[in-house]
Amino acid sequence: MPPMVSGPGGGRNGGSGGSGNGSGGTGNIQLTGAALDTPNCAAMVTNGEVPVSAFGGIVELKVQLQPAGCSPILGSSGNWVLLAAGPQQSDVYRFSVAPNVSNVPRTAVVVIGDKKILIQQAQNGGSRFAATPGHVSLSVNGEKAPAPRFISIYSDDKSLSYNVSTTQPWLQVTPAAKAGAAGTSRFQIAIDPARLRPGRNDGSVRVTATGQATAPLFIPVVVEVPRIR
């Protein structure tokens, strides 16, 4: 199967992630896997290049491992492409791509086993704000809600204000009690466990700039719930 980019966006492009880190290049590959002693774990992919919008998001790479069940080496060549938090499946590996806030496109390499996949991210097309973190992963044990998380939205234009909403009823977002630095707005993300279903729950926080014609920014939120509580 071909690689996919999850989240909103045109074509195969993803939703928004965390803060950008300049244009960058492929750089040195930083290995994140623990399977350095299993060089014979090979990965089969059908596409060696994945386009991503300037807004970033979660890139899901579908692979077939040989031999099945082996533990591949995992890595990326830039700190704007990182292995996504949360559990990984044996046939799908998820990487978080930060927004590109520069006006220059950039390229990175993702390594899975013996394969290298090129991540090509478009330059910023006029978006005047970004957010960090680029995605939020939570888990729920029992009926107790996880501790709230916080996102920060920032811009060089300190006059901007934001409209922030969620895509799921179990996800709430409110302005944080403690304000951020000048040009930065902080919001609190909270989860209602009673509205979650067992397994993986996917939602997102949607951000737009008040009175601006820029595209919305989406921050993926994933909550894992044990199937047996």
Order of alpha helices (4+ residues) and beta strands (2+ residues): beta-beta-beta-beta-beta-beta-beta-beta-beta-beta-beta-beta-beta-beta-beta-beta-beta-beta-beta
